[in-house]
Amino acid sequence: MAIHAVIMAGGRGERLWPFSKPDMPKQLHAFGTGKSLIRSTFERLDGLAEASSVYVVTGADIAGRIREHLPELPAENILIEPVGKNTAPCIAYAALHILRKDPEAVMAVFPADHLVGDPGRFREAISFGVEVLAARPELLITLGMVPDHPETGYGYIAPGEVLDEEAGLRVHRVLAFREKPDEARARDYIGSGYLWNAGMFLWRVDAILEAFRKHLPVMYGQVMDMASEGPITPARVNEFYYTVDPISIDYGIMEKASNVSVIPAEFGWNDIGSWDALGKVLPRDDAGNTCQGSVVTEDARGNVAWSTGKKIVLIGVEDLVVVEGDDAILVVPRRRSQDVGKLARKLK
Amino acid sequence: MAIHAVIMAGGRGERLWPFSKPDMPKQLHAFGTGKSLIRSTFERLDGLAEASSVYVVTGADIAGRIREHLPELPAENILIEPVGKNTAPCIAYAALHILRKDPEAVMAVFPADHLVGDPGRFREAISFGVEVLAARPELLITLGMVPDHPETGYGYIAPGEVLDEEAGLRVHRVLAFREKPDEARARDYIGSGYLWNAGMFLWRVDAILEAFRKHLPVMYGQVMDMASEGPITPARVNEFYYTVDPISIDYGIMEKASNVSVIPAEFGWNDIGSWDALGKVLPRDDAGNTCQGSVVTEDARGNVAWSTGKKIVLIGVEDLVVVEGDDAILVVPRRRSQDVGKLARKLK
């Protein structure tokens, strides 16, 4: 059964600033992987979704560049957000489009800018989820990543009873979602079998819209209004986005709904949510330095150095991030690279 | 009594790389002081030496730019070194020129790229030295800087008996020169009243040439050959420089001669021999950061940040040097900034 896939590509490039920027955010970069992240996200859906059933939600400023990366995508499948309002409005807007094509469609949601090391296992997990939904169409499924370290930068999911199982894959009822923990708590979570919340979802379009109606009734009314009198016009989209509250799907629905479930998955996932995270997934030299472009190291260990033109020379430094962007040069300890996004926003 | 002053401007800009470079070395930069270091060195001689008695020894590649900084200087007073061979050949070459004008001239030697905070006291020290030489024309005088911290980056001078004294200034016989010490030894040196060797000298031209004859007889023969048959032609200069041994004046003469003396001086001297040293002389912000150009700091302390175009953003880092040059970006802990010159040479 083919699915409708929504790629959320509204990222503003703040966390990997100054290399990624609002007009050239993370999803448009390859980060040494050979293909842009959004292209890889699209190709990963091969065999799961037809190009005509893939939707990209993004801002007007980068929509043209996204089309260049995804020439197979029908133009009308690029859904423009006039302003970013977090994930719940984005998902509601995409769900409305899918609903009008097929009210019983299975809808999957993926961020545009994550890495997946093993696309085969990714597709197995999604296919399993589709089977689960055939038997239990009311479920809201999230993919939970099996942690390999006590990461403090992610939210966690506590899995409960197993609802279904097949060929090594299981789907659990979700007991609770947990905010980003400190390191001690992260260790506890891992010991308790908690999973990372990766922001990847699978559900029937009628089920998620029913969840909006129940848990975010105002937003539900606003999104349904968009299509109440014929076509979804740009004016109606503008009205929706400029009036809707910015709420995340986790906070607005997943943490409240009782029919939420999780499929534990291991497919080499990384959200590249910081320069530190990027340094962990790319190749390192013998001294643990992750270098891109022209970089010279002398007695330097464990650094992430990203040159886009000038030669970066590191002498005797450890565990630093050093990034040259077009207009700025960033220097920050790896352990503080989570603070980059905040400062990038402040500098704008 | 007017002196003949030699400004040694052969520096290759290695220690403050990548901002200073072979084609734009330290002496041509202002480092936030408003005037290039060589211009300040020249103006500091006001009242001591006529422009016609000031000589600049430098390489052909930057001679043109030096003339732009010192338009008052007669063209023939720029003495080109075809290749750098350390300070002894440079001083011998300049001494030969001065000898031909006046065999009894007082000759002073100054590096082109040092900072002097109090030019008035600098001139007082030199004038005192000139008086000393009137009575004791055989002396080789060096200026010894009174240390204010146990610096490990300088050589030290042990002063002995006082030879002469006037208006708070004294000249001592030198007991010994000491190589750059470790920190414990530097503390001992300061406790013993030792002085920093600043590479500034004052002597009669006949006295220094006599010292060359005695302690560096081969070099003496080579330099006198340059003028043995009429004018000093470029071919003879080339022959001298390509055959002479690279020896420092300290090692070749000052440490060996018995007629060496020192005038202790306090005139806000700094050789800006490293980014760390530069950070100590320029203004700092409340968090101890020395910033030049476009720099943003967030929870960053004690850094030296030098931007020449791009915005340097420092988050949560301490005691680092971050420098943007035209082609390179340097990141090094301040305590290791002495290693920059070595690496800059290696990168060439």
Interface residues (C-beta under 8 A of the other chain):
Chain A: P18 V296 E298 S307 K310 K311 I312 V313 L314 I315 G316 V317 L320 V322 E324 G325 D326 D327 A328 I329 L330 V331 V332 P333 R336 D339 V340 L343 L347
Chain B: P18 V296 E298 S307 K310 K311 I312 V313 L314 I315 G316 V317 L320 V322 E324 G325 D326 D327 A328 I329 L330 V331 V332 P333 R336 D339 V340 L343 L347
